[in-house]
Amino acid sequence: MITEIAQIDIKPGSEADFEAAIGQAQTIFKRCKGWKSFELHRSIEKPSRYRLLIKWETLENHTVDFRESTNFTEWRALVGPHFASPPEVEHTNTVTTF
């Protein structure tokens, strides 16, 4: 299992609309191959910055199955208008859990 971590800076003033769009997007993710869960975190120090943590079974479930599907197009149509800049995305493996 891998975790996709996306740092997303939102246009100031559109935080509530972005959070509502994320809520609508849960139906998109639930139908994606290999999707396990997602969490949205909002920065306290920078309230227009979010981190989205998405768990996938494999890296390819995100980079190929999701990114090359209509699910990705629907996702970006919902949340993309709120982006102040393109998200920074990286993938991690869990090394240890306490």
C-alpha positions as CSV (number, residue, x, y, z in Angstrom):
1,M,0.0,0.0,0.0
2,I,1.2,3.5,-0.8
3,T,0.2,6.9,0.3
4,E,-0.2,9.8,-2.1
5,I,0.5,13.1,-0.4
6,A,-0.8,16.2,-2.3
7,Q,0.0,19.7,-1.0
8,I,-2.7,21.9,-2.4
9,D,-2.7,25.7,-2.2
10,I,-6.2,27.1,-2.6
11,K,-7.2,30.6,-3.8
12,P,-7.8,32.6,-0.6
13,G,-11.5,32.9,0.1
14,S,-12.5,29.7,-1.6
15,E,-11.6,27.3,1.2
16,A,-15.3,26.5,2.0
17,D,-16.1,25.8,-1.6
18,F,-13.0,23.6,-2.0
19,E,-13.9,21.6,1.1
20,A,-17.5,21.1,-0.3
21,A,-16.0,19.9,-3.6
22,I,-13.8,17.4,-1.7
23,G,-17.0,16.1,-0.1
24,Q,-18.6,15.6,-3.5
25,A,-15.5,13.9,-4.8
26,Q,-15.8,11.0,-2.4
27,T,-18.2,9.2,-4.8
28,I,-15.5,9.4,-7.5
29,F,-12.8,7.9,-5.3
30,K,-15.0,5.1,-4.1
31,R,-15.3,3.7,-7.6
32,C,-11.5,3.9,-8.4
33,K,-9.5,0.7,-8.7
34,G,-7.1,0.3,-5.8
35,W,-8.4,3.2,-3.7
36,K,-8.5,2.6,0.0
37,S,-9.1,5.9,1.8
38,F,-8.4,9.6,1.9
39,E,-8.0,12.3,4.5
40,L,-8.0,16.1,4.0
41,H,-5.9,18.2,6.4
42,R,-6.0,22.0,6.5
43,S,-3.0,24.0,7.7
44,I,-3.4,26.0,10.8
45,E,-0.6,28.4,10.0
46,K,-1.5,28.7,6.3
47,P,-5.3,28.3,6.1
48,S,-5.4,28.2,2.3
49,R,-3.0,25.2,2.3
50,Y,-4.3,21.6,2.4
51,R,-2.7,18.2,2.4
52,L,-4.6,15.4,0.9
53,L,-3.5,11.9,1.9
54,I,-4.9,9.1,-0.3
55,K,-4.1,5.4,0.2
56,W,-3.8,3.3,-2.9
57,E,-3.1,-0.5,-3.1
58,T,-0.3,0.2,-5.7
59,L,1.4,3.2,-7.2
60,E,0.0,2.3,-10.6
61,N,-3.5,2.5,-9.2
62,H,-2.9,6.2,-8.8
63,T,-0.5,7.0,-11.6
64,V,-2.1,4.9,-14.3
65,D,-5.6,3.6,-13.3
66,F,-6.8,6.9,-11.8
67,R,-4.8,9.5,-13.7
68,E,-5.7,8.0,-17.1
69,S,-9.4,7.7,-16.3
70,T,-12.5,9.8,-16.5
71,N,-12.5,9.8,-12.7
72,F,-9.5,12.0,-12.8
73,T,-11.2,14.4,-15.2
74,E,-14.3,14.6,-12.9
75,W,-12.0,15.1,-9.9
76,R,-10.2,18.0,-11.5
77,A,-13.4,19.6,-12.7
78,L,-14.7,19.7,-9.1
79,V,-11.6,20.9,-7.3
80,G,-9.3,22.4,-10.0
81,P,-11.1,25.8,-10.1
82,H,-10.1,26.4,-6.5
83,F,-6.3,25.8,-7.0
84,A,-4.0,28.8,-6.6
85,S,-1.3,26.7,-8.2
86,P,-0.8,23.1,-9.4
87,P,-0.7,20.6,-6.4
88,E,2.7,19.1,-5.4
89,V,2.3,15.3,-5.3
90,E,4.6,12.6,-3.9
91,H,4.1,9.0,-2.9
92,T,5.3,7.2,0.2
93,N,5.6,3.8,1.6
94,T,4.8,3.2,5.3
95,V,8.0,2.4,7.1
96,T,6.7,2.1,10.6
97,T,3.5,2.7,12.6
98,F,3.2,3.2,16.3
